[in-house]
């Protein structure tokens, strides 16, 4: 069960990374929500018994997830700033 969980979580992280790279922020956010639900659901399962190796894997995923979220936020801010500047230029051009 732990190997299946690891594989699924790794696949989800890869999908989120790809969504961020392609600037599909809505998809990245939806995938992140799905990933969070997946982790919470697994942790509530009484048959789920993680070992030390799995806990280390999960900690590494948490670190990677934090980096992905930071990258996502930075890209959103950059996009927002560029959009704002474009709006200002268009407004100045119309005057």
Residue, then its C-alpha position, 0 to 999 in steps of 0.5 A: x500500500x505504501x508503494x502505491x501511495x508513494x507512486x501516486x503522490x510522486x505522479x501528483x507532484x510531477x503533474x503539479x510541476x508541469x502545470x506550473x511550468x506551463x503557467x496553468x495556475x488553475x490546474x496547478x491549484x486544482x491538482x494541489x487541492x486533490x493532492x492534499x485531499x489524497x494525503x488526508x484521506x490516506x492518513x485517516x485510513x486505519x490500515x495505513x501504517x507508515x514506516x520511517x522510510x515513508x515518513x522521510x519520503x513524506x517529509x521530502x514531499x512536503x519540502x518539494x511541495x513548499x518549493x512548488x507553492x513558492x514557485x507558483x506564487x512567484x509566477x502568479x505575482x510576476x504575471x499579475x505585475x505584467x498584466x498591470x503594466x500592460x493595462x497602464x500602457x494601454x490606458x496611457x496610449x488611449x489618453 
